[in-house]
C-alpha cells in the first residue's frame, strides 16, 4: 500500500494531482531554458588554465581504532575511510585535480615526520587532512602548524570535541570543516582547486591605458592587455556566419519581449561574442574585462552569454570586479552580476543596476534561466538584456575592500526595477540586506550580486585564502 507524503494518508487523488501539477509546472518552466541553450551554438562550458592542481590527501587515525575512543566501536572505520576516498576521488575527477592520496593512515610520530618531509620536499598546491580519531588530533596540529605555506583543509566527521577543533584557528590558510556531511568533501576539493586556478588564470584586459598591476596582489591572477583598436580590427573582419545568426535568433526567440533593438543590432551583438572568444583563444586568456563604457555597439549581450558559460566578463576594465566574478565562479559554481549600487533610503534597500547580467543565476549545471527582455543600452544604442531576478530568493552582496579583505552580506531580492518609469542601467535589482543602508562599508561602484546565500562558502574560502572578511552593512 502506498502513502501520500503530503498528507500521510493512503495516496489520495487530490495530493497526487497536486504533485503531478507541480512536476509538470517545473518541467514546463525548464523547457524554454533548455530550448534556448540548445539553440545556441556549442561553446566551452568554461575556459580554465592548462594543467592540474596537485592535492595531497592523508588520513589521520590509528590502524586499529580503540573502542573507547571516538568514533568508537559502533563505526566501521575502514569502511568510513573508503567512503571518504571515493568521495574525494570523484570530486577530483570532476574538477580535473591531480591527487596524491596516501591510503595508509598516519598513526604515529614517525609517519607524521615522514609526511612533513614529503610536504617540504615536494609541496603540493593543496593539502587535505582527514581527521578520523579523537586521540590523534595532536598529529593533525603538528601537520597544520609545520606544513609550510600550502593551503590546508582539515575534515572531521565527528572525530573531535570543541578543544580539538581549536586547531588551525590562528594558523593562516587553514580551514577546519567539522561536519557529518561526507558530501562536503567535494567543496573542500573545490576550494583547494579554486586557489590554484585563481593563481594560474590569465584575463584579457581590453583598453588603451597601460595596466597599473598586471599581476593581482595576493591572488596571483594575471591580466593581459590588448588595445581597443585590436578589438575593432577583429570585429571588422568578423563575418555574419551561421553561428552568428543562430545566436541572434536564439536570444530573439528566448526574450519575453524585444523592446528597442532591431535584428540587425542583435547580429552586431552576436559578433561581439565571436570577437571576444577569438581574442581570448589567441591570447590564451580565460576571461575578459573591457574598457567598454560609451561604446556604440556595447558588449552586454556577449557578456551575458559568457557569464552563463562560466567565464569572467567584467565591465569597464574593472580588475576588482573581474576578481570577484572569478572567485564566485570557482567557489560557488555560479555567475555574479556586476552592478552600480544605488541605495533606496525609504525602503532601506540596495538597488544594483547594470546593462549586462547573467541569466543562469542558479548555477552552471542548473537548466533554469532567468527571463529577460531585450533592450537597448542605457545610452540608447546597441542591445542589452534586462534580466528579471526571482523576487523573494536569497542573494549575496559582495565587494572588495582591498585585495586581502572581502566584504559580503546575505539578503533577498525585493523587486526588479521597471523601466519606465525609472531610468537606470537595464537590469535593475532591488535587494534587502541586514543593517542600515546608510552605513554601507562600501561606497564605490561595481559590487556583485550573486543568487543564493553563499556567505558560509565565502567565509570558508577566505580563511583558506588568507583573506579577512567583514559584513557589507
PyMOL commands that set and color helices and strands:
alter all, ss='L'
color gray80, all
select helices_A, chain A and resi 13-39+77-95+109-121+134-146+164-166+184-200+228-237+242-254+263-282+300-308+315-317+319-332+437-439+455-465
alter helices_A, ss='H'
color red, helices_A
select strands_A, chain A and resi 54-60+98-106+126-131+152-156+174-178+202-206+222-226+257-258+287-290+312-314+337-344+349-354+372-375+384-387+394-402+405-416+427-433+447-451+468-470
alter strands_A, ss='S'
color yellow, strands_A
deselect
rebuild
show_as cartoon
